[in-house]
């Protein structure tokens, strides 16, 4: 009788613990799949354009033409919880060289539709849709520059279809689960012996929750696998002072495809290379595109 009670108690504790971690996974999904939207005023030289995604979501972007077009175009992609207003800051650099520029709001960001941020599962197809739109609007060669989430989306898109002549990816993550656990460890204020296992359990629970309730299989999100199978030239850029996505993520990406160079930028924080080394950033990016 006593042994039966102990077994029942142990089972109840185990189930309660599992329920807590599953609930934590649900909370994590609620926070990371839905982010605050920011909307900015349309720049004077920009035109609002729209695209229907493969799932029917309405995607919005700004389309900017230079005074003296060179026939080529660049898509610029923002990071998580940002919008096209942030990525459009790169437009003058490209417009001055004759590139037309497209700055989209990523799905579930800004004025674009979409129920969830999917970290590349759907966004890679959104980007390819925009690339085909650019091609149909007179773009001879298409290039891409992405920051953080946008950088990882570009890498995944390039592995699906080699439509880009070259891309630049600043501060991408190599593996979604790995970076999620890294950021969870940053949030949890626990002893080192506990923080690792708990972060692993919570993220594992979140991935299961997303698959069961939202139909999103984030096991498929792996830029490091994508870059290994991509023929598109990719310039990786990462700040050495980045604590949100450590430089080791880009180092893993570079190791997966040795043909792709990596520029590690001293004193640059997350997506801060253009601020830490503006002249060199401009030179490296424009030279990379011009050489392809």
CORTAGI-V255484 format. One record per residue. SS is DSSP state (@ for helix, = for strand, . for the rest). D_FIRST is the distance of its C-alpha to the first C-alpha in whole Angstrom. Layout:
# CORTAGI-V255484
ss: <SS | SS>
d_first: <D_FIRST | D_FIRST>
This chain:
# CORTAGI-V255484
ss: <. | @ | @ | @ | @ | @ | @ | @ | @ | @ | @ | @ | @ | @ | @ | @ | @ | @ | @ | @ | @ | @ | @ | @ | @ | @ | @ | @ | @ | @ | @ | @ | . | . | . | . | . | . | . | . | . | . | . | . | . | = | = | = | = | = | = | = | . | . | . | . | . | = | = | = | = | = | = | = | . | . | . | . | . | . | . | . | = | = | = | = | = | . | . | . | . | . | . | @ | @ | @ | @ | @ | @ | @ | @ | @ | @ | @ | @ | . | . | . | . | = | = | = | = | = | . | . | . | . | . | . | . | . | . | . | . | . | . | . | . | . | . | . | @ | @ | @ | @ | @ | @ | @ | @ | @ | @ | @ | @ | @ | @ | . | . | . | . | . | = | = | = | = | = | = | . | @ | @ | @ | @ | @ | @ | @ | @ | @ | @ | @ | @ | . | . | . | . | . | = | = | = | = | = | . | . | . | . | . | @ | @ | @ | @ | @ | @ | @ | @ | @ | @ | @ | @ | . | . | . | . | @ | @ | @ | @ | @ | @ | @ | @ | @ | @ | @ | @ | @ | @ | @ | @ | @ | @ | @ | @ | @ | @ | . | . | . | . | @ | @ | @ | . | . | @ | @ | @ | @ | @ | @ | . | . | . | . | = | = | = | = | = | = | = | . | . | . | . | . | . | . | . | @ | @ | @ | @ | @ | @ | @ | @ | @ | . | . | . | . | . | = | = | = | = | . | . | . | . | . | . | . | @ | @ | @ | @ | . | @ | @ | @ | @ | @ | @ | @ | @ | @ | @ | @ | @ | @ | . | .>
d_first: <0 | 4 | 5 | 5 | 6 | 9 | 10 | 11 | 12 | 14 | 15 | 16 | 18 | 20 | 21 | 22 | 24 | 26 | 27 | 29 | 30 | 31 | 33 | 35 | 36 | 37 | 39 | 40 | 42 | 43 | 45 | 46 | 47 | 49 | 52 | 54 | 58 | 61 | 64 | 68 | 71 | 73 | 75 | 79 | 79 | 76 | 76 | 73 | 72 | 69 | 67 | 64 | 61 | 60 | 57 | 60 | 59 | 62 | 63 | 66 | 68 | 71 | 74 | 77 | 80 | 82 | 86 | 87 | 84 | 84 | 82 | 79 | 76 | 72 | 69 | 67 | 64 | 62 | 58 | 55 | 56 | 60 | 62 | 66 | 67 | 66 | 67 | 70 | 71 | 72 | 74 | 77 | 77 | 77 | 79 | 82 | 82 | 82 | 79 | 78 | 74 | 71 | 69 | 66 | 63 | 60 | 57 | 55 | 58 | 61 | 63 | 61 | 59 | 55 | 52 | 50 | 51 | 50 | 52 | 54 | 52 | 55 | 57 | 58 | 60 | 61 | 63 | 64 | 65 | 67 | 69 | 70 | 71 | 73 | 75 | 76 | 78 | 80 | 78 | 79 | 76 | 73 | 71 | 68 | 67 | 63 | 62 | 58 | 56 | 60 | 60 | 57 | 58 | 61 | 60 | 58 | 61 | 63 | 61 | 61 | 64 | 67 | 69 | 70 | 72 | 70 | 68 | 67 | 63 | 62 | 59 | 57 | 53 | 53 | 49 | 48 | 44 | 45 | 47 | 45 | 42 | 45 | 46 | 42 | 42 | 45 | 44 | 40 | 41 | 38 | 38 | 39 | 36 | 34 | 37 | 38 | 34 | 34 | 37 | 37 | 33 | 35 | 38 | 36 | 34 | 38 | 39 | 37 | 37 | 41 | 41 | 38 | 40 | 43 | 44 | 45 | 44 | 45 | 45 | 48 | 50 | 51 | 54 | 54 | 54 | 57 | 59 | 59 | 60 | 63 | 66 | 67 | 69 | 66 | 67 | 64 | 64 | 62 | 62 | 61 | 60 | 58 | 54 | 53 | 53 | 54 | 57 | 55 | 54 | 58 | 58 | 55 | 58 | 61 | 59 | 58 | 62 | 64 | 67 | 66 | 67 | 65 | 67 | 65 | 66 | 66 | 65 | 64 | 61 | 59 | 62 | 64 | 67 | 70 | 70 | 69 | 72 | 74 | 77 | 75 | 72 | 75 | 77 | 74 | 73 | 76 | 77 | 74 | 75 | 79 | 78 | 76>
